[in-house]
Amino acid sequence: MASETHTHSANRPLFVADHPALDFINTVMQVDGHPQDVFQADNDVDCWLQQAELAIANEDVTADAGALLQEARRLRDVIREMVADKKAGNVVKPEGINRYLAAATVYQQLVSSEEGGLQLKRIYTSQTPVQKLAPVAEQAALLMADENFVLVRECEHPDCSLWFFDRTKAHRRRWCSMAVCGNRAKVARFRQQKK
């Protein structure tokens, strides 16, 4: 995406996809026509997991520096390939995502909700970077298996590489964000009409 719209976001993730698995693959975005990776260190991945509310509360991960970053980038590539394959009508290969799902250590717990009711919550535990990324893998698997994939779209702006899940009522969303790419398209159309 153009620097005027995403300079502030080159180091920070955008949460515009309306689905955590798509927000995860959107951590690589176009800035000045070049791919920009939000994930530069383990801490960047940790911050993303917290912002996406997919962080594991009882973290006791022991790993070499950079191991979480390496696994996050690997998982992101797996998810991106699966999304692209499914969108293109190709056979989706689940082996890559299944590696993360198989490593998950999860149990369910009954917890009180803020309204005073009860709800069932999935609790993940992790000791490795692969296990720490299991909630992201689960979201990607749910996207592949359960969601209406017609509503998974890539932004129509030619300089954008972001994906989103169209949750609008009419299902006519075209842009990753109306404030960013939608506005850029309107400005370009206006300039073209002025000529």
N, C-alpha and C positions, 0 to 999 in steps of 0.2 A: 504494500500500500504506500501511498505517497507520504513523504516525510512530514508534510504539513498536517496530516491527519493522524499519524501514528508515532511521531517522534517521542511523545511521552510514553508510548506503549512499547517501545522497542525493548525495554528492559522489564516490562511488566506484562503479565498475561491479560488478554481480553476475555471477558465472560459474556459473549454475545450469542452463543450457539443454542441456548435453551436446552442443552443436553451436556452432561459432564464429559462423556466420551468424545464428543465433537470439540468441546472446549479444550480438551487435552491435546488433540491433534492440531488445534489452532495455536498451540504454543510456538509454532513456526509460522511466521507471517511475512508478507512482502513489505519491505521498507525501501523506498527508492529503487524499486525493481530488483532487489536482492533479498533472498531469504534471510530472516533474522530469527534466531533461536532464543526464546526466553530462558530456556534451561542452559545455564552456564556452569552451575555447581550444584552439589547435593542440596544446599540450602534453598536454591530456587525451586527445586522439586518439592521440598518440604513446605515452602510457602504456598505453592500452588495447591497442594493437597489440603492445606488448612483453609485456603480461600474457597475451594470447591466443596468444603465440608466432607472430605473423604479421608482426612487424617485419622490415624489410629491413635486412640487416646492413651492406651497403655504401651507406649513405644519403648522397646528395649532392643533396638536394632543395633547389631554389632557388624560393622562392615568397614572395608577399606574406604578411604576418602575417594570419592568419585564413583563408587560402585552404584549408588542410588541413581546418579546422573546417567550412567551407562545403561542401567536397566530401564529407566524412564524413557530414554531415547529409543531403545530397542522396542519397548512396548508401544510407543507412539508410532513407530514405523509399521508395526504389526497391525495396529488399529487403522491407520491411514490406508494401508493396502487392502484390508478387509472392506472398508467403507467404499473405496474406489472400485473394487471388484464387484461388490453387491450393486452399486449404483450403475455400473456398466453391464450388469446382467451376467457377469462371469461367475464361475464357481468360487465360493469363498472357502479358503483353506483355514480350518479352525485350530490347527496344531499349535500355532504360535500363541494364541490367546489361551489355549488349554494349559499351557505350561504355567501360566500365572494363576489360573483358576485352580489347578491341582495343588499348588503350593499354599493356597489359602487355608488359614486356620481361623474358623469362624464358629461362633455359637450364638444362640438367641437368648435374649433376656427380656423379661417383662419389666417395663419402666413406667413411671408416672409421667403423664404429659403435663404441659404447662396449664392446661384447662382442668386438671384434676382427674382426667380419665387415665386409662391404661393403654399402652401400645407395645407391640412386639418390636424389638430393635435388634439388628444384627451387630454383633460385637466382633471385630477382627483383632487378632493378636499377630504380632510380627517379630521375627528375629532376624530376617534377611530382607534385603531390598526387594526381592521378588514378592515376598509376602506383604511388604508395605504397599506395593502397587496393586495388590489383589482387588481392592475396592474399585479401582479404575477399570481393571480387566472385567470385573463383574458388570459394571455399567456398559462397557462396550459389548459384552455378550448379550445383555438385555436389549441393547439397541439393535443388534443383528437379528435376534430371535423374535422379539416381541413387538417392536415398533413398526408402524406403517412407513416403509422405506421411501415411498413416494414423497414423503414430507422431509426427507433428508436432502438438502440442496447445498450446492456450492454458490457462493456469492456471484452475482452476474457481472459485477464490475470487472473489466478485463485485467486490471492491475491487482486484483485481490485473490487470495488463495484460501480464504476462510470458509468453513462449512457451518451449517446451522440446521436446526430442526424447526420446521415451520409450524408453530403452534397458534398462528393467527386464525381467527374465526373463518375467514374466506379462503385460507390456504393460498394466498397470493404473494407471500413474502418473497422478495427478490434479492435483498441486500443483507450482508452480515449485520449491518446497522444502518438505519435511515439517517442517523446523525453523521455517519462517516461516508460510506460508499453511496448511499441513496442521495445524499446531499451533493456529492461530487458529480453524480450522474445528472442531477437536475441542473447544476451550474453548467456542465458541459453542453447539455441540451439547449439551455438558454443562450449560451454563447453561439452555438451553431445556428439558432434561429435568428440571432442578431445579424449574422453574416448574410 
